[in-house]
């Protein structure tokens, strides 16, 4: 157990900033916060080595959680970002991830990779049954560590490299083990076109879009994180809202590979939908920020924050360019550092 006394700053809800000038927080041996006491007196010195006093210009804030990063790709961070997504995966991402099959190299870089059973390099593609079995083994191993700080997550790369059978199997695995899921969706024009060629629009796959295919396989639900989603259709957005899934917003790679900017403000607001059954109010979408290394060129969350602000400004300028004459700034659609 140790304690920290000093200014503590957090954001309890979007748009709200809370500052506690003098507070004391206690953390147990597992890393869990066990108490937070506001308005505590700050001693000038302490002989207790388990009690940390924050100095002048120091403050405590929650960690900047990166909701989307590819650890095996770190060695070529930011490389060849002018290449379209699918060729970039084939030339750079897949070879780098395959190197992790070498145990010694893997110890230096990463461990378990993503699930893929089609449209991948022959030496990197798993059978469906092998992918499901490996994933279940991975889940049991992480859960056997019995620590609240580490949780397993199921990772089908994306629809082009995962058969519906694999996707359904992974969705089934997530339920009894209460495990989250992460994947990519609606990331770029070439990727979206590939999905439609694999799952043509029709009775089985709806409009043949990423989110519809994932949803019909049971992947889209509360606890699922969808990376990118810059080219969502109205139907896809509705599915995400209704299922309670979240989005990992990766502003750098969204521009590099998706040539698009995510409309964060609109997604984070509730939405009113009028249909044959009347008016329906859909909940806001949970959104986190991601660096998406190596598609993003920096592992720093501060860089991702700056990129989110810049890309938001660009999006607003495009919206205003297409709008009728009027006010030249639509602040309701813009993200800034005060948001």
N, C-alpha and C positions, 0 to 999 in steps of 0.2 A: 504494500500500500504506500502511495505517496500523494502529496497534495501540492497544488499550485495556487498561489495567491497573486492577484493583479487584475488588470482589465480583461474582460472576456467579451468577445463580440460574436454574434451569430445572426442568422436570418431565419426566424421561426416560420416564415411563410414568404412566398414570392412578393417582392416589393417592400418587405418589412425588414428593417435593420434594428437589432437590439444590442445596446451597449450597456454592459455592467461595469462601471468604473472600478469597483472594488469587490471582487468575489473570490471565493475559494472553492476549488474543484478537487475532489478526491477520486483517485483511480486505483482499482484493486490490481492484484498480481496478474490477472488475465487480460488487463487492458480495458476493462469496463469502467465507465463512470458510475460511481456509487452514490455520490452526493454533490450538490452544487448549492452553496450558501451565498446569498447576495448581501451586499452592504456589510462586509466583514472588515474589521480594522486591519490595517497592513502594518506589521512590525517593521522596524527599520533594519533589523538583523535577526538571524536565527542560527542556532547551532545544530538544528535538526536537519540532517542530510536528506531526509525524505520530504522536506518541506521546501519547495522552490519559490523564491520571491522574484517576480518579474521586475526588471529594472526600468529605467526611464526609456520611453519610446518602445517598450516591449508590450505585446498583448497576445492573447491566446484566441485562435479561431479554429473552427472545424477544418479538417483536412479537405483539400481540393480533390475530390474523387474523380478519377478518369474512368468514364463509363464505357470507353471503347478504345482498346489498344492491342496491337498484335506484337507480342513480345518476340517471337522468332524473326520478325522482320526488322528488328532494330538496327541490324548491321547495314542496311541500305536505306535508312531513314531519308525520306524526301527525294529519293532518286527517280529519275525518268517520269516525273509527274506530268509531262506533256503527252505521255502515251495513254491511249484509251484504256478503260478499266480492264476489259477481258484480256487483251494482249499483255497488259502490265502484270496481271496475275500469272500468266503462263511464262513470261520471260523472267520475272523477278521474284514474286511472292512464293509461288509453288516450289521453285528450286531452293530458295532459302529455307523454307519450312521442311523440305525433305532432308536437309542436312541434319536436322534434329534427330533423325533415326540413329545417328552415331551417338552412343551413350555418353562418351566423353564430351562431345560437343554440346549435347543436350544439357549436361550439368552446368555448362557455362551460359546457356541461353534460356532453356525452357523445358517443359515436360510434355504433358498431354496436349495434342493438337485438336483440330476441328474434325467434324464428321463429314465424310464425302464418299459416295459410292457410285458416282458417275461423272463423266465429263471432266476428268482430272488426269494428270499424268499417270500412266500405268503403274509406275512404282510407288505412287502416292495414294491411289484409289483403294479403299477397303471394300470387302464384301459387306452387304447389308448386315448380315448376322454378326460378322466380326466387329463392325462398328458399334452395333448395339451392345454386344458383350463387353467390349472394351470400355464403353461409356458407363455401363453398370459397375464394372470393376473400379473405375475411376471414382464414381460416386461413393461406393463403399469405403474406398481407401481414405478419401478426404473426410468423410463423416466419422471414420474410426479415430481420427486425430482428436476428436471430441474437444474442439476449441470453438468458442463463439466468434473468433476473429477470421476464420477461414471457412468458406462454404463452396461446395462444388457448383458448377454451372454447366448446363448442356449446350453444346455449340454446333449446330448444323451450320455450315458456312453460309450457304444461301440456296435458293431453289435450283439454280442451274446445276449444282453439284450434288444434290440430294434427291433421291427418288421419293415419291409419295410414301412408299413402304417404309423407308428409313425415317422420314419425317413423322409418320404416324407412330412408329415404334419409339422414337425419342420423346414424343409428346406423352405416350403411355408411361414411359420411365419416369417422367418428371412428377407425375401425380402422387404415386405412393411414397416417393422419397422426399416430396415437398422441395423440389429443386427448381431453380430459375432456369430460363432459357435465354440465349442471346443469338442473334443472327443478323444478316444484312437484308435490306428490302428497299426496292424502288430507288436504286442508287445511281443508275446511269441509263442513257438511252439504249446502248448496246446490250446491257444486261436485261433491261425490260423487254426488248425485242426477242432476246433469246428465250426468256421465260414463256412468252406467247407462242413461240415456235414449238416449245416442248409441251405446253398445255394450252392448246387452242381454245378460244372462247367457245362455250357451249354449256350444256346441262351440267357436266361434271365439274368444270372449273370456273363457272361464272364468266367473267370478262377475261380470264386468263392473266390477271395481274398478280404480282408477288404476294401481296397481303391476302388476297382471296385464296390463292393456292395454299399458303401457310395456314390460313384460318380453317380451311376445309380438312386440313391434316391435324388440326388440334393444337397448333403451335402458338397461335395468338391468344393470349390470356393474361390475367393478372400475374405478374412475375416475369413476363417476357419483355426483353429489351430489343427493339428493332433499330439497327444502326442506319443512319442517313435519312431515308424516306423523303427525299427532296422532291420527288415527282409523284406524290400520292394523288390518286383520283378521289373524287368525293366519296365513292363507295368504300375505298380503302380507309380513308380517314374515319368514316363512320364505324367501320369494324374495330379499329384501334380504340376509339372512344368507348364503344359499347363493351369491349372485352376488358378494358382497364389495363392494356399494355402500355409500355413506356417507349420513349424514343431517345437514342443517343445522338445528340446533335454534334456533328464533326465539321465545323465550318471550313477548315482548311481543305480537307480531302473532298468535301462536297463541291467546292469550286474546281479543284484540280481534275476530278474524275466525273463528277456529276454535272458540271457546268450549271449549277443551280444553287439557290440559297433557301434554306428551310424557313418557312413562315412561323417562327417561334411564338410570337405574340398571339397570333390567331389560334394556334393549337392549344395554348395555355389558358384560353378562355373557354367557358362553357359555350355550347353551340345550340341554337334553336333550329330545329328541322321541321318543316311542314310536309305532311304526307297524307295519304288517304285515311289513315287512322287518326288524324288530327296533328296537333303540335307536340313535338317531343323535344325535351331538353337533354342534350348529351353532355356528359361530364368533360372537364378539361383533360388534356393529355399530360402525363408526367414526362418531363424532359430533363435529361442530364447532359453534361458537356463531355466531349471526348476528343482526344488528340488524334486518334486513328493512325498512330505510327504503324507502318512506314508511309502510308498515303499522306499523312500530315508530316510536315518536316521537322517538328519539334515535340519532345515529350513533356514540355512545360505546360501546365494548365493555365498559367498566366498568358502564354502565347495564344492558347485556345480562346481565352476570354477576349483578348484584343481582336482576334480574328472574328469572333462572334459579333462584336460591335461594328467592325468594318463591313462585314458581309450584310449585316442588318441595314446599315446606311445605304449600301448599294441597292438592296432590295427596295427600300423606300423610294429611292430616286427613280427606279424603274416603274414603280406603282404610280408615282406622281406624273411621270412622262406620259403614261397612258390614261391619266385621269382628265376630266374636263377642267377648264380654267377655274382657279380657286386658290385656297391657301397652298403654299408651296412646301409645306412640311406636314406629313401625317404622323405625328408623334405617337399615335396609338398603335402604330405598326412597327415602331423602332425600338431596338434594344440598346441600352446604354449601360454605363458602369453603375448607375444608380438603380437599375432595374432589379 
